[in-house]
Amino acid sequence: MKEKINWQKELLESGKFNVKFSKNFLGHGVTNFMQGIYLGYMYSRWRKIRGLDKYDPVENRKNSQ
């Protein structure tokens, strides 16, 4: 069984995103669409820091015509 990881708490503790702007999103959540996109960016960066992106499937980049 996989353990549930709180990535937001882990980022706050790591200091990788120590900007006040980022801490506000991680602590209080987002209020609009663009903040949600930035939160998604922080999540994908956290995955790269942890090395979790290595096992993602590679999408097909060929033209499918």
Backbone as CSV, one residue per row, in Angstrom:
resi,resn,N_x,N_y,N_z,CA_x,CA_y,CA_z,C_x,C_y,C_z
1,MET,0.837,-1.182,0.000,0.000,0.000,0.000,0.882,1.246,0.000
2,LYS,0.509,2.182,-0.833,1.289,3.422,-0.904,0.897,4.354,0.233
3,GLU,1.898,4.988,0.779,1.625,5.968,1.831,1.262,7.301,1.193
4,LYS,0.405,8.034,1.841,-0.017,9.327,1.334,1.002,10.380,1.754
5,ILE,1.537,11.093,0.774,2.558,12.106,1.032,1.924,13.485,0.914
6,ASN,2.133,14.311,1.902,1.656,15.687,1.850,2.756,16.529,1.210
7,TRP,2.672,16.685,-0.103,3.734,17.358,-0.841,3.805,18.836,-0.494
8,GLN,2.678,19.433,-0.167,2.687,20.854,0.168,3.435,21.098,1.475
9,LYS,3.184,20.261,2.466,3.886,20.395,3.746,5.377,20.127,3.559
10,GLU,5.682,19.136,2.730,7.082,18.800,2.489,7.829,19.951,1.809
11,LEU,7.173,20.631,0.872,7.804,21.779,0.211,8.021,22.930,1.187
12,LEU,7.040,23.168,2.048,7.196,24.245,3.035,8.375,23.977,3.958
13,GLU,8.545,22.728,4.373,9.626,22.385,5.286,10.987,22.364,4.604
14,SER,11.009,22.081,3.303,12.288,21.956,2.605,12.949,23.304,2.333
15,GLY,12.152,24.344,2.168,12.728,25.650,1.874,13.018,25.857,0.399
16,LYS,12.589,24.937,-0.460,12.807,25.092,-1.899,11.983,26.248,-2.447
17,PHE,10.818,26.437,-1.883,9.953,27.542,-2.280,9.752,28.421,-1.058
18,ASN,10.748,29.195,-0.738,10.675,29.986,0.481,10.201,31.410,0.236
19,VAL,9.690,31.683,-0.937,9.142,32.999,-1.238,7.789,33.138,-0.534
20,LYS,7.518,34.300,-0.028,6.270,34.539,0.691,5.060,34.246,-0.191
21,PHE,5.178,34.560,-1.471,4.127,34.316,-2.460,3.789,32.821,-2.518
22,SER,4.804,31.978,-2.593,4.610,30.531,-2.677,4.124,29.945,-1.363
23,LYS,4.630,30.447,-0.258,4.207,29.952,1.053,2.724,30.197,1.282
24,ASN,2.216,31.311,0.775,0.800,31.621,0.929,-0.056,30.582,0.204
25,PHE,0.319,30.193,-1.008,-0.434,29.187,-1.759,-0.393,27.840,-1.061
26,LEU,0.786,27.458,-0.594,0.932,26.150,0.035,0.201,26.072,1.369
27,GLY,0.137,27.184,2.065,-0.497,27.187,3.374,-1.992,27.424,3.348
28,HIS,-2.455,28.290,2.440,-3.851,28.709,2.457,-4.644,28.300,1.229
29,GLY,-4.003,27.775,0.212,-4.708,27.388,-1.006,-4.783,28.524,-2.003
30,VAL,-5.357,28.225,-3.146,-5.438,29.210,-4.220,-6.851,29.776,-4.313
31,THR,-6.960,30.961,-4.904,-8.266,31.604,-5.021,-8.679,31.869,-6.453
32,ASN,-7.768,31.741,-7.408,-8.159,31.945,-8.800,-7.394,30.992,-9.725
33,PHE,-7.717,31.052,-10.983,-7.192,30.120,-11.973,-5.672,30.196,-12.126
34,MET,-5.124,31.373,-12.230,-3.683,31.519,-12.440,-2.889,31.046,-11.223
35,GLN,-3.410,31.249,-10.050,-2.750,30.730,-8.859,-2.762,29.203,-8.865
36,GLY,-3.835,28.608,-9.387,-3.912,27.159,-9.517,-2.876,26.625,-10.490
37,ILE,-2.640,27.353,-11.571,-1.612,26.951,-12.538,-0.241,27.013,-11.876
38,TYR,0.016,28.051,-11.114,1.300,28.168,-10.416,1.467,27.055,-9.381
39,LEU,0.386,26.689,-8.702,0.447,25.591,-7.744,0.766,24.280,-8.461
40,GLY,0.210,24.089,-9.651,0.535,22.911,-10.457,1.994,22.895,-10.864
41,TYR,2.531,24.064,-11.179,3.959,24.166,-11.505,4.812,23.764,-10.298
42,MET,4.420,24.211,-9.118,5.177,23.864,-7.917,5.096,22.367,-7.646
43,TYR,3.933,21.760,-7.922,3.792,20.318,-7.733,4.682,19.550,-8.705
44,SER,4.721,19.973,-9.966,5.569,19.266,-10.932,7.047,19.447,-10.603
45,ARG,7.416,20.603,-10.083,8.802,20.816,-9.682,9.156,19.962,-8.465
46,TRP,8.216,19.815,-7.535,8.430,18.936,-6.384,8.646,17.497,-6.837
47,ARG,7.862,17.053,-7.835,8.031,15.692,-8.362,9.415,15.505,-8.960
48,LYS,9.922,16.525,-9.640,11.265,16.424,-10.223,12.329,16.400,-9.132
49,ILE,12.131,17.189,-8.085,13.083,17.203,-6.973,13.132,15.832,-6.305
50,ARG,12.000,15.199,-6.119,11.925,13.876,-5.494,12.330,12.749,-6.439
51,GLY,12.386,13.040,-7.743,12.739,12.010,-8.715,11.559,11.161,-9.135
52,LEU,10.348,11.625,-8.910,9.156,10.858,-9.239,8.758,10.989,-10.707
53,ASP,9.345,11.922,-11.427,8.980,12.122,-12.832,9.680,11.134,-13.756
54,LYS,10.630,10.387,-13.260,11.388,9.462,-14.102,10.547,8.296,-14.577
55,TYR,9.506,7.959,-13.848,8.706,6.792,-14.185,7.410,7.142,-14.908
56,ASP,7.229,8.409,-15.254,6.047,8.793,-16.010,6.170,8.288,-17.441
57,PRO,5.072,7.873,-18.046,5.145,7.438,-19.442,5.454,8.609,-20.369
58,VAL,6.259,8.340,-21.392,6.610,9.374,-22.356,5.503,9.443,-23.392
59,GLU,5.001,10.649,-23.648,3.922,10.777,-24.613,4.456,10.667,-26.037
60,ASN,3.609,10.257,-26.933,3.971,10.082,-28.323,4.074,11.455,-28.987
61,ARG,5.233,11.790,-29.503,5.441,13.118,-30.092,5.340,13.107,-31.603
62,LYS,5.037,11.958,-32.194,4.868,11.878,-33.644,3.526,12.428,-34.045
63,ASN,3.465,12.933,-35.267,2.172,13.393,-35.780,1.296,12.185,-36.061
64,SER,0.108,12.200,-35.579,-0.813,11.083,-35.814,-1.832,11.504,-36.858
65,GLN,-1.481,11.272,-38.100,-2.373,11.639,-39.191,-2.797,10.428,-39.955
